[in-house]
Amino acid sequence: MCLQLADIYKTINLASGDEWYALRRNLSPTFTSGKLKGWTESMSKIADDTMDHLAKILPKSNDGEIEIRRLFQGNAANLSQCTVLNATGMVTANFDVK
């Protein structure tokens, strides 16, 4: 299957009509209530690890400011790995990635 550039803009929040129904039909099996409930443990672990990490680095910052963008990018990638790929046993936090 070849992805066309126009396909990149076919997101459920921008679609309407038949296109929206087709996207929703394809996405629905990914986000069942059972799967969402199963993801809460991974999400909680990631959130707890993030809070622990912030508690360690905030006292070390000179002005109370930290670079949080990479932290949240890493959390999003980790959460995607744990949920969408169903890798629930692989919850890890790597806060030292530059």
N, C-alpha and C positions, 0 to 999 in steps of 0.2 A: 504494500500500500504506500503510495507516494503522497506526502503531505504537501498541499499547495499553500502558498503564502496567504491566500484568502481564508484558509481553514484556521489559521492562528487567531483570527478575529471572531471565530464562531464560539463564543463563550455563552454560557447559560444566562448570564446577567445582561447580555446585549442582544440575545436572540429573541424572536417573537414568532408566534404562529406555529406552523408545521416544523420549522427549524428548532424552536424551543422544545416542542414535544419530543422530537427525535433525540435531542441532547439529554433531556430529562430521563427518557426511557433508557438511555445508555448509562447514565450516571447513577440511577436509582439503586442498582444492586451493590454499588460501592458503599453507599451510606445507609445501610439498614439500621434499625434501632439496635439490633443485636451487636452489629459491628461497632457502632458508636459506643455502646456500653463496654465492649471489650477493650476499647482504646483508652478508657479513662485511667487505667492503671499506668500505662505508658506515659500519658500526658501528665499525670500527677508526679511520676518519678522525674520527668524532665523539668517540671516546674520546681520541684523541691531541690534538685541539683543546681538549677539556675539561681535560686534564692541563696543557697549555701555559697555558691561561687561569688555572688554579689556581696554577701556579708564579708567575704575574705578580701575582696579587692577594693571596696569602697573606703575602708580606713586608710588604705595606702595611697589613694588619689589625693593630690595636693589641694585641688580646688573643689572636691566633691563631684567632679564630672568624670564620666568614663565613656569609652567608645562602646556603644551598645548595639550598633548595627550588625556587626559580625556575630555577636552573641545571639541575636534573634535570628539571623540567617542560619546559623548552626542549629538552633532549636527547631526551626522550620524543616530543615533537611532531616534532622533526626526524627522528628515527628512523622514526616512522610515515610521514612524508612520503616518505622515501627507500625504504622497504621496501614498505609496503602499497600506496602509490600508484605504486610502481615508478619513482620519480623519482631514479634513482641519480646522475645528473649534477648534482643540485641540493643536494649536501651543503654546507651552510653553517652557520656558527656565529654567532649574534648574542647575545653575552654582555652587551650594554648595554641590553637590554630591561628596563624597570622595571615 
